[in-house]
Every structure is written in C-alpha cells, then in structure tokens.
Amino acid sequence: QFAETGGGLVQPGGSLRLSCVASGFDFNMRSMAWYRQTPGSERELIARITNRDEVKYADSVSGRFTISRDNVRNTAYLQMNNLKPEDTSVYYCNMRPPSASWGQGTLVTISA
C-alpha cells in the first residue's frame, strides 16, 4: 500500500525529498503522515497532512521539513532541508491514524 523512495546518504546541512506512492484506498479522503524509526526506538510521527492540506509537524523537524501531497498521483512527499545527524532513520509513510500495513521505508543517513 505504501512505497517510499528518495532516501540516501547526505552531509549535515543537506537536503532530500522523499516520495510515497500509496494504493489500495481512497487517497484523496485520508490524512497522510510521515514517520521515522531508528533501531531500538518507537516509531515517531514527524509530519502529517490532512485531505484539506492542513499540516502539522513534530518539534524536532518543524521549520526544516515540509510535507505535501499530490492527490492526482496518490503521492505524499517530504522535503527535508538542513538535515542533521539526528535525522538519520528509516522513514515511512502511512495514513494518519496509521493502517496496520507498512511499507519497507526508505533509509536516510546524515553523515559527514
């Protein structure tokens, strides 16, 4: 249902844009969100966007990350700027609240 892409290795201060193609449900009607998880930690909600384009961010990413959506392409995006080493994680998208089915995620590594 969710296919995340766009991760990679970047230096601190760099940028990445993640994409998530969703399927199997009425994308236009659902709130979408990005989550991240590091080994040994709980999955963290970092950004969400409603079907009316209302957005909300975790304090840890506010001002640096931007969530958006394309209802024609059934795709959610996460633009990540001024990346920090603590942003290193596997990033997932899902609905908000999340469904039980998760994609494989995309790995983001921030390192010099």
Contacts in CASP RR format, 6 or more apart in sequence:
PFRMAT RR
TARGET T0000
AUTHOR 0000-0000-0000
METHOD contacts of the structure
MODEL  1
QFAETGGGLVQPGGSLRLSCVASGFDFNMRSMAWYRQTPGSERELIARIT
NRDEVKYADSVSGRFTISRDNVRNTAYLQMNNLKPEDTSVYYCNMRPPSA
SWGQGTLVTISA
1 22 0 8 1.000
1 23 0 8 1.000
1 24 0 8 1.000
1 25 0 8 1.000
1 99 0 8 1.000
1 101 0 8 1.000
1 103 0 8 1.000
2 20 0 8 1.000
2 21 0 8 1.000
2 22 0 8 1.000
2 92 0 8 1.000
2 93 0 8 1.000
2 94 0 8 1.000
2 101 0 8 1.000
2 102 0 8 1.000
2 103 0 8 1.000
2 105 0 8 1.000
3 20 0 8 1.000
3 21 0 8 1.000
3 22 0 8 1.000
3 103 0 8 1.000
3 104 0 8 1.000
4 18 0 8 1.000
4 19 0 8 1.000
4 20 0 8 1.000
4 91 0 8 1.000
4 92 0 8 1.000
4 93 0 8 1.000
4 103 0 8 1.000
4 104 0 8 1.000
4 105 0 8 1.000
4 106 0 8 1.000
5 18 0 8 1.000
5 19 0 8 1.000
5 20 0 8 1.000
5 21 0 8 1.000
5 106 0 8 1.000
6 16 0 8 1.000
6 17 0 8 1.000
6 18 0 8 1.000
6 19 0 8 1.000
6 106 0 8 1.000
7 16 0 8 1.000
7 18 0 8 1.000
7 91 0 8 1.000
7 106 0 8 1.000
7 107 0 8 1.000
7 108 0 8 1.000
8 16 0 8 1.000
8 106 0 8 1.000
8 107 0 8 1.000
8 108 0 8 1.000
8 109 0 8 1.000
9 109 0 8 1.000
9 110 0 8 1.000
9 111 0 8 1.000
10 16 0 8 1.000
10 83 0 8 1.000
10 108 0 8 1.000
10 109 0 8 1.000
10 110 0 8 1.000
11 110 0 8 1.000
11 111 0 8 1.000
11 112 0 8 1.000
12 83 0 8 1.000
12 84 0 8 1.000
12 85 0 8 1.000
12 110 0 8 1.000
12 111 0 8 1.000
12 112 0 8 1.000
13 81 0 8 1.000
13 82 0 8 1.000
13 83 0 8 1.000
13 84 0 8 1.000
13 110 0 8 1.000
14 81 0 8 1.000
14 82 0 8 1.000
14 83 0 8 1.000
14 110 0 8 1.000
15 79 0 8 1.000
15 80 0 8 1.000
15 81 0 8 1.000
15 82 0 8 1.000
15 83 0 8 1.000
16 80 0 8 1.000
16 83 0 8 1.000
16 108 0 8 1.000
17 77 0 8 1.000
17 78 0 8 1.000
17 79 0 8 1.000
17 80 0 8 1.000
18 34 0 8 1.000
18 77 0 8 1.000
18 78 0 8 1.000
18 80 0 8 1.000
18 91 0 8 1.000
18 93 0 8 1.000
18 106 0 8 1.000
18 108 0 8 1.000
19 75 0 8 1.000
19 76 0 8 1.000
19 77 0 8 1.000
20 32 0 8 1.000
20 34 0 8 1.000
20 75 0 8 1.000
20 76 0 8 1.000
20 77 0 8 1.000
20 78 0 8 1.000
20 93 0 8 1.000
21 73 0 8 1.000
21 74 0 8 1.000
21 75 0 8 1.000
22 32 0 8 1.000
22 74 0 8 1.000
22 75 0 8 1.000
22 76 0 8 1.000
22 93 0 8 1.000
23 74 0 8 1.000
25 95 0 8 1.000
25 99 0 8 1.000
27 69 0 8 1.000
27 71 0 8 1.000
27 74 0 8 1.000
28 51 0 8 1.000
28 71 0 8 1.000
29 51 0 8 1.000
30 51 0 8 1.000
30 95 0 8 1.000
30 96 0 8 1.000
31 48 0 8 1.000
31 49 0 8 1.000
31 50 0 8 1.000
31 51 0 8 1.000
31 95 0 8 1.000
31 96 0 8 1.000
32 48 0 8 1.000
32 49 0 8 1.000
32 67 0 8 1.000
32 69 0 8 1.000
32 76 0 8 1.000
32 93 0 8 1.000
32 94 0 8 1.000
32 95 0 8 1.000
32 96 0 8 1.000
33 45 0 8 1.000
33 46 0 8 1.000
33 47 0 8 1.000
33 48 0 8 1.000
33 49 0 8 1.000
33 67 0 8 1.000
33 93 0 8 1.000
33 94 0 8 1.000
33 95 0 8 1.000
33 96 0 8 1.000
33 98 0 8 1.000
34 45 0 8 1.000
34 46 0 8 1.000
34 47 0 8 1.000
34 48 0 8 1.000
34 65 0 8 1.000
34 67 0 8 1.000
34 76 0 8 1.000
34 78 0 8 1.000
34 91 0 8 1.000
34 92 0 8 1.000
34 93 0 8 1.000
35 43 0 8 1.000
35 44 0 8 1.000
35 45 0 8 1.000
35 46 0 8 1.000
35 91 0 8 1.000
35 92 0 8 1.000
35 93 0 8 1.000
35 94 0 8 1.000
35 98 0 8 1.000
36 43 0 8 1.000
36 44 0 8 1.000
36 46 0 8 1.000
36 87 0 8 1.000
36 89 0 8 1.000
36 90 0 8 1.000
36 91 0 8 1.000
36 92 0 8 1.000
36 108 0 8 1.000
37 43 0 8 1.000
37 44 0 8 1.000
37 89 0 8 1.000
37 90 0 8 1.000
37 92 0 8 1.000
38 88 0 8 1.000
38 89 0 8 1.000
38 90 0 8 1.000
43 92 0 8 1.000
44 58 0 8 1.000
44 60 0 8 1.000
44 89 0 8 1.000
45 58 0 8 1.000
45 96 0 8 1.000
46 57 0 8 1.000
46 58 0 8 1.000
46 60 0 8 1.000
46 61 0 8 1.000
46 65 0 8 1.000
47 55 0 8 1.000
47 56 0 8 1.000
47 57 0 8 1.000
47 58 0 8 1.000
47 61 0 8 1.000
47 65 0 8 1.000
47 66 0 8 1.000
47 67 0 8 1.000
47 78 0 8 1.000
48 55 0 8 1.000
48 56 0 8 1.000
48 67 0 8 1.000
48 96 0 8 1.000
49 55 0 8 1.000
49 67 0 8 1.000
49 68 0 8 1.000
49 69 0 8 1.000
49 76 0 8 1.000
53 69 0 8 1.000
55 66 0 8 1.000
55 67 0 8 1.000
57 63 0 8 1.000
57 65 0 8 1.000
57 67 0 8 1.000
60 86 0 8 1.000
61 80 0 8 1.000
61 87 0 8 1.000
64 80 0 8 1.000
64 81 0 8 1.000
64 82 0 8 1.000
64 83 0 8 1.000
65 78 0 8 1.000
65 79 0 8 1.000
65 80 0 8 1.000
65 81 0 8 1.000
66 78 0 8 1.000
66 79 0 8 1.000
66 81 0 8 1.000
67 76 0 8 1.000
67 77 0 8 1.000
67 78 0 8 1.000
67 79 0 8 1.000
68 76 0 8 1.000
68 77 0 8 1.000
68 79 0 8 1.000
69 75 0 8 1.000
69 76 0 8 1.000
69 77 0 8 1.000
70 76 0 8 1.000
70 77 0 8 1.000
76 93 0 8 1.000
78 91 0 8 1.000
78 93 0 8 1.000
80 87 0 8 1.000
80 108 0 8 1.000
83 108 0 8 1.000
83 110 0 8 1.000
84 110 0 8 1.000
85 110 0 8 1.000
85 111 0 8 1.000
86 110 0 8 1.000
87 108 0 8 1.000
87 110 0 8 1.000
88 108 0 8 1.000
88 109 0 8 1.000
88 110 0 8 1.000
88 111 0 8 1.000
89 107 0 8 1.000
89 108 0 8 1.000
90 105 0 8 1.000
90 106 0 8 1.000
90 107 0 8 1.000
90 108 0 8 1.000
91 105 0 8 1.000
91 106 0 8 1.000
91 107 0 8 1.000
91 108 0 8 1.000
92 102 0 8 1.000
92 103 0 8 1.000
92 105 0 8 1.000
93 105 0 8 1.000
94 102 0 8 1.000
94 103 0 8 1.000
END
